[in-house]
Amino acid sequence: MFDDLSLVVQPGDRVALVGRNGSGKSTLMKVMGGLVEPDRGEIVAGPGVNVGYMEQDPDMSGFSTLGDFATAGLDPSDLYKVERAGEGLKFDPARPVSTASGGERRRAALARLMAEAPDLMLLDEPTNHLDIEAIAWLEAELKSTRAGFVLISHDRAFLRALTRATLWIDRGIVRRQEKGFDAFEAWRDSTWEEEDTQRHKLNRKIKAEARWAVEGISARRKRNQGRVRALQELRAERASQIKRQGTAAMAFEAGPKSGRKVLDVKDISKAYGDNLILEPFSITVQRGDRIAFVGPNGVGKTTLLNMLIGKTEPDTGTVTLGTNLDIAVFDQTRAQLDPDMSLWDSLTGDPEMRVSGKADQVMVRGAPKHVVGYLKEFLFDEAQARAPVRSLSGGEKARLLLAKLMARPSNLLVLDEPTNDLDVETLDLLQDLIESYDGTVLLVSHDRDFLDRVAITTIAMEGDGKATVYAGGWSDYRSQRGADAVTAAADKPKQAASKSKAKPATKSGLSFTERHRLEALPAEMERLEAEIGKLQELLSDPELFTANPVKFQKATDALIERQARLDGAEEEWLLLEEKAEA
C-alpha cells in the first residue's frame, strides 16, 4: 500500500487526502488513527492530543439505538452536542441499530465524532449519504472549528471549500502540497507529465545502450563490463517503476434512438397516508435532456424518479412514456449487487449479460467478451474476479454496478446517486460520458460540482410536496431560487393589500412546462453548438479517414445527429417565442 512513509499533520491543519480507489487512503487514515498497526515505523501523537476517526462502516454491535452509540462515553454535559449534530445531520437517535440503513449509521458516527470534538478529526467520506443541506451544515461546522482534520471525500466543492493542504497517495508514495484541493489536479497532471518525460528519457537511454551492447560487443572481443552492468541497472530501474493505473474503459452506448418526446407527465401526485410526497406536477422531457433532481433526503426524489419511469404508480395524473425507450437504471442502494456472489458470477449470472453455453463470457453491447477481460476494463485484477462483492470498497462496488449498466445499450439513463465513493478520475470520466451520451439522462445527486457540470435542468424538491423546475445546474438553481425569494418578499406587501384581487395573468400564453422549456433551450442550443464545433474540428483532420475510418464514421454520424438536434431545438425555440409574444 505504501512504504517508508513519513508525514506530519500540524495542529489546525485542514488536509485533503486524495488518491485512486484502492490506492490505500482508508488504510493510511486507519494507521494515522491507530486502528491499524503499520508493518514497521511508528505513529506519534503530540502530548494530550486526541485523535478521532469516523470510518465508513462503523461497528455498532452492543448498542440498541443510534442515540446509544452516538452518546457512548460522552460526559452528560456534552449530550446536547449530539442532539445539535443530529439535527444538522438529520439522524433519528431513537432508530434501532438493527433497522438503521448504512447512511443512518454513518450519520450517527459523524454526530458522535463532532460531539467528542477531538483535536484531530480523521473523516473518511463524511459526505456520503448526506443530502445537500446536511453537507452545508457539516461544511459550516468544519469551517468554524479550531481542530485539525484530514478529509477523504469525492465531493470537489466540499474539499475546495475546506482544505488548505493536500496529501496525495499514488502507487505507494504519499506527496504533500501546501495548497488545498483546488490546486490538486494541476499538481497531479504536472507531476505525471514530468514522470512521463523522465520515463521517455530512460527508455531512450536504454535503447542507445542496448544498441551499443550489440554493436560494440560484436565489433570488439574485449567487453566493457562496467557499461554492461550499467545497462542492467537501467533496465532494473525501469522494471521497478510502478505503472500508473489507467482510467476505467467505461462507455455508455446509446441504443436505437428514442422518440423526440421521452416523457409526457401531467398532474401526477403522490402521498403515503398523511405524508404528501408530491403535489400535482407536470413536465415534458425531450430527447437529449439532462435533468437533475435535488432536495433533502426523504423528500421524495427517488419516488418521483420511479414514477417517471413506471416503477411506481402515481395517485393522480398520467405518465406517458415515449416510443422506443430502452431504460438503464443505476440504483443508489446497489440492490442489483448480491454481496455473497463473486464478481465473476455477478456478471455471468445476470440474465441480460449471460452468453448461452459460455460460462466464462458476458454479452457486452451485443458482443461476447471474456468476463475477466471485461472486469479489467473497470480496473479489477484477475485475482478479484472470484472474490465476493462484499470484499469490495464503496468505489469498487460503484464501478462493478457501472460495468453491469454499461454492458447494455440504452437511450434513457436513470442514475440515482452514481457519484458516491468514486475517485476524482472516475468522476471526470463519468461526467464526460454523460455529456457525450446520445440519449436522455435523469440524475439524482448531492454532489454540487457534478450537478453543475452535467445538468441542463434541475428539479428542486424542498418539502411539502413541491417540485419546481429550474433551468441549469445547482448554481443556476440557487441563484434563481434566491431571485425568486427576493421577488416573493417584495410582493408580500402588495399581496396583503389586495388579497381579494384575482391573480394577475401570466406573462405570456405559455404553460408552466412551455415557459420552462423556453428558458432551457438557449443553454441546450449552446451545448449542441459546442459539440458540433468539436466534431467539425476532429473531422477537419485530413488523415483521420485513412488512419481511423471507424472513428471518422462515428464522428460523421454524431455531427449529423447533433446538427439535426440543433435544428429541432432552434425550431422549437422559435415556435415558443412566437407563442409567448402572441
N, C-alpha and C positions, 0 to 999 in steps of 0.2 A: 504493500500500500504506500509506504513512504520509508525512507532510510536516512539516517544521520541528519535528522531534522532538528534544528534549533530555532526557536522563535520566542518573542517576548510580547505579552499583552500588558500595556500600561494601564494604570488607574484611569478610568474615564474614557478609555478607547471605545470607538464605535466602528467595528470592523465587519466587513462583508467577507464571508468565507465562500469562495466560488470554485467550481470545477465541474467536469462532466459527471453525469450519473454513473455511479460505480467507481469514481476516482478515489474515494476514501474520505469524503467530507464528514459524514456522520461518525466514522471510526475515529478520525482525528479529534472531533469535538468530544467524543466519549473519553478519549485518552486525556484531553485537556481537563475534563470534568472529574477524572479519577474513576470512571465507571469501567474502563478497560485498561489493563496493565500493558505498558509497552514491552516489547521483547527485550529492550535494553534502554539505558538512559533514565532520566528522572524528570519528574514534574514538580516544580517548586512554586508554592503559593506564598505571597507575602504574609508577614505576621498579622494575624487577625483577619485575613481576607476570606470572606465567604463566597463560595462559587456555587451557583445554582444552574441546573441543567433541565431544559424542557425537551424531552425526547418525543419522537414521532408516535411511538406506541407505548404509552405509559402503562405500567403494571399496577392494576387496581385490586389485585387479589387481597381479600381480607377486609375490604370496605363495602358497605351495603349501598351507599348512595354516593353520587358525585360530590355532594357537600361534605360528607365524611372524609373523602380523600383530600379535597381542597383545603380543609381546615386542620388536617392532621399535623400535630407538632406546633401549631401556632399558639402564641400567647392569647388568652381570651381578649385582651385589649386590642388585638390586631384582627379579630374576626370580621370587623366591619370592612376591612380591606378586601376580603373575599367577596362580600356582598357587592361592593363597589365594582370590583373587577368582573363579577358575574353579570352585572347589569350592562357593562360596556361590551363584554364578550358574548353576552346572550346565552348563558347556560343556566339550566334549572338545577339548583343544589339538591332538590328532592328527588331527582331522577335516579331510579335504581341503577347501579352499575351493570346489572345483568341485562338490562334492556337498552342501555345507552349506546348510541352509534359511535363509530370511531371519531367522528368530528366532535361530538359532545365530550368524549373522554379527553381529547386534546385541549378543548377549551377549558375544561376543569383543571388540567395540568398547568395550563398557562396562567389561569387565575391564581392558583396556588403559588406559582413562582413569583408573580407580580406582588402578591401579598407578603411573601417572605422577604422581598427587597434585598437580595444578596448584593455584594459589592461588584460581582461579575456575573452577568447572565449569559448562558450559552443557549441559544434559541435555534432549534432545528426545525425549519419550515413552520414558523409560528402562524403564518397567514393561511395555511391550508385549511379548508373547511370554514373559514371566516368569510362573512359577507363584507361588502364594501364599507358599510357603516362601522362594523367591528374592527376592520383593518384601520380605518381612520382613527378610531378610539385608541387602538394599540400604538399607532404611529405617533399620536399626540403624547401618550404616556411615555414612550421611549425618548421622544424629543426633550421632554421636561426632566427626565431622571438624571441624577448625578452619577449613577452607577455606570460601569463599563459594560459593553455587550459585544458578543460575536454572533453574527446572523448568518444562517443558511436560508436562502429564500429564492424562489423562482420569480418573485414579483419585482420587476425592474423599478417601478415607481416607488415602491416601499424602500428598496435598497438605495435608490438615488436620494430619497428624502432624508435618510438616517445616517448613512455611513461616511466616515472620513478617512478610512484606510481599507485596503483590500488584501486579503490572503488568498492566493491562487494555488490550488493543488493540481498538479499536472504531471502524470507519469512518475509519481513518487517524489517529486520535488515540490516544495512549497516556497513560493516567492511572495514578497510583501512590497506593496507600493503605498506611499503615504498620500494617497488620494482615494476618494470614495469610489463607489461602483460606477459613477457616471463616466469615469476615465478608464474603466476596465477594458472595454472592447478594443479601444485604440491601442492600449498597452499590450493586450494579448496578440493582436494582429501584428504589431511591430516586432514582438518577441518571436513569433513564428516566422516572420519574414527574414529576420536575422538568422534564425536557426536554419531555414532553407538555404540561405546564401552560404553559410558555413558548411552545410552538408554537400552542396554543389561543389564548393572548393575542394572538400575532402575527396569526393568522387573523382574529380579531375586529377588530383594528385596521385590517387591510387592507380588510375588509368595510365598516367605517364610513367610511374614507377614500374608498373606491370609490363609496359612495353619495353622499358629498359631491361627488365629481368629476362625477358625472352630474347630480345635482340642482342643485348650486351653479353649475356652468358654464352650464346651460340657463337659470338664473334671472338670471345676470349675464353681460354680454358681456365684462367685463374678467376675465381669468383670473388666479388666484393661482398663478403658475408655480412658486414655491417649494414649495407644497403638492403640486402635481402631481409635481414631481421627488421629493419625499419618498415619495409613494405608489409611484413606480417603484423607489425604493431598497428599500422594504419588500418589494415583490414579488421583487426580485433577491435579497434576503436569504433569503426562503422558498425560492426556486429553488435557492440554493446549498446548502441543508441536505441532507445525505445521508440518505436514508431508511434506517431500521433494517431489517436483514434479518429477515424473519419466521421462524417455525419451519416446518419441513417439514410439508406437509399429509399426514402419514403416517396410515394407518389399516389395522388388521387387520380383515378381515371374516370372521366365522365362517361356514363353510358349513353344510350340514344337520347337525343335532345328532347327535353320535356316540352309541353305546350308553353306558349308565351305567358299564360296566366297559370301560376303554380298553385296558389291557394286563393279562394274567394270566401272570406269569413264575414258572416253577417249576424250581428247582435247575439253572439254567444255569451253565456254567463255560467257561473258555477258556484255552488255553495255546499258545504258539508255541515248539515244542521244549521246552527246559528252563525257559523263561520263563513262569511262571504269571501270567496276567493276572487271572483271576477264579476263585475257588473257588466251589462251589455257592451260588447266590444266588437268592432268591425275593422277589417283591414284586407287589402288585396296585395298579395305577394306576387311579384313578377319574376320571370326567369332571370337569373343573374343577381338578384338581390342578396345582400349580406346583412342579416338582421340580428342584432344582439338584444338579449333580454337581461335587464339588470334590476336589482332590488334586494332587500334584506332576505336572509334565509327564512324559509317558511311562508313567504308571502304568496307563493303560487306560481313561480316561474316554470318549474318543471311540469306542473299541472297544465298550464296554458300550452306549453310546448306539446304535451301529449294530446291535448285536444286538437291542436292544429294538424297533427299527423294521423289522427284517427284512433289513437290508443285509448283515449278517454272520451266518453260521451259528454257533451255539454248539457246543462239543464235546459237551456233555451237556445234558439238560434241554429244556424247551419254552418257547416264547414264543407265546402266543395273542393275536392282535390282536382288538380289539373290533369291533363291527359299524359299518358306515357311516363308516369313518375316511377323512379327507382330509388327508394329511400335507404340510406345507410345511417345507423344511429350509434353514437359514442355515448355510453351510459356512465354517468358520474359515479355510480356505486360499484362499477366494474363487475356487475352481476353476470356478465357474459363469461367471466373467468371463474373456473372451478379451482379453488386453492389446492385441492388434493391431486389434481391432474398434472401430468408433466407438460412442459411447453410443447413437446412433440405431439402428445395426444390432444392437447388443447386445439392445435391446428388441424391435425388429420382427422380428429373426431367431429369437427364442425361439418354438418351436412352440406353447407354451401361451399366448403373448401375440399371436400372428400373427392379423391380420384378413384373411381371404381377399379378394384383389383390391384391397387398400388398402395401398400401400407406406408411407404416412405415418401409419398409425393402429395402435394397440395395443388389445388387449382387456383392460380393467381391471374386474375383478369383474363380468363379464358384460355390460359396455357398452363400445362402441368409443370411443376417445379419441385426439386428435392426439398424436403422440409428443412433440413439443416442449412442448405444454401439460402433459403428464404429467411430463416432466423438470423443468419449472418448479415443480411441486408439491413436488419434492425439492430445490429451491434450486439447480438448474442453469440457467444462462442459455442463450439461443439459440445463442450462439457455441460453447458447449461440446458441442452436440448432435452435431456432426460430428468432434469431437476424439477421438483414440484413448483407450481406457480407461487405457493406461499413463501418460497425462499427468495423471491424477487423483491427488490426495493420498489418504492412507490413509482419512481420514474420508469423502471423496467416494466412494471405492470402496465403503465400507460402506453409504453412502446409496443408491448405484446397486443394490447387491445387495438392499437392503431394498425398493427400488422394484419389482424383479422378484418378490420374495417376496410383497409386499402386493397385487400385481395379481390374485391368485387367491384365491378363498375357501378356507378350511381350517378344521379343527377340532382339529388336533394340530400345534402349533408345536415344531420342533426347532431350538434356537438354540445353535450351537457357537461360543463366543467372539464374541457380537454387539457387545460394548461397545468393542472395540479401535478406537482413533482417533476415536471420536465425541466431539463437544464436549459441554459440560455441558447446554446447552439441548436438544440432540437426545437425550441420555441421559435427561433428565427426561421427554421426550415418549415415548420408547420404554418407559420404566418405566410410565407411565400407561396406555399401550396394552396392555401385558402384563397389568396389573392388571384392566383392564376387558374383556379378551379373553374371549369367550364360548366357550371351548374349553379344551384341556389344553396345558400348556407343559412341555417338557423343556429344561433350560438348563445349559450348561457355561460357567463364567466364573471369572476370578480377581479380579474386582472386588468387594471385600468389601462396600462400601457398596451396590452394586447388588443383591448377593445378599440382604442384609438387607431391602431394600425390596421385593423381588419374591417370594422363595421361601417356601413354607409347609412344604416338606420338603427335607432335604438328605441326599444320599447321599455319604458320605465314602469315598474310595479312597486308602488310605495305604500301599500296597505289600503284597507277599506275597499278593496275590490277594484281600485282604479288602475287602468293600464293606459299610459299616454305615449303617443308616438312622437319621436323627435328625429330630425334629420342629423346624420353624422354619428360619431362615436361618443365615448364617455365625456371627453372635454366639451364637445359640442352640446351634449345633453345638459351638462352642468351650467354652461353659460346661458343656454336658452331657458333653463329652469329658473336661474337667477333673475333673468329678464322678466319671466312670467310672474315671479313673486313680486318684483318691483311694480309691475303693471297692476297686479291684483291689489296691492297695498294702496296704490294711488286711486284705484277705482272704488275702494270701500266707502269713502265719504259720499261719493255720488250715489252708490247703491243704497246707502242708508237714507238718503234724502228722497229717493224715488223708487221705493220698494214696489209700489203699485204699478209702476210702469211696466210695459211689456219689454221683453228682451230685445235689444237692437238687432237689426237684420245682420246677417253675416256679411263680411266684406265683399263677397262675391257669390255667384251662384254655384260654387263648388261644394261638394260634400266634404266631410272631415277627411275621408281617405284620399279624395282627389286633391285637397289642399296639401296634405302631407306628401303626396306623390309629386306635386308640382315643386315643393320645396326640395325634395330629394333628387330630382332629375339633374339639376346642374352639376352636382358632385359626381353623379353616375356618369354623365357625359364626359366630364373632365377626366375621370379614371379611364374610360374607354379610349379617349384621345391619347392619353399617355401610353396605354398598352399598344395602340396602333403605331405610335411613334417608335416604340422599342422594336416591334416586329418589322417595321419598314427598315429600321437601321440594321437589323440582323439580315434581312433579305438583300440589302444593298451590297453585301459581300459577294463579289463575282465568283469566288471559288467555292461557295457554300454548296451549290448544287452538285458539283463534282466530288467534293470531299465528303459530304454527308447528305445524300439525297433524301433519306428518311426525315432528317431534321428540317430540310428545306420544304418538304411536303407538309409536315406538321405546322411549320411556321406560316406557310401559304394558306392552309386551311383555317388556322387561327385568325389570320389577318382578315380573310373573307367573312368569317363568323362575327368578329368584333366590329367590322365595318357595318354589317347588317344590323347588329345590335345598336350601334350608334345612330344609324339612320332611323331605326324604330323609336329610339329614345327622343331624338330630335322631333320626329313627327308627333309623338305623344305630348311632348312639352308644348309644341305649337298649338295643338288642339286644346290643351288645358288652359293655356294663356288666353286663347280666343274666348273660351267659355268663361273665364274669370272676368275678362273685360266686358263681356256681354251682360 
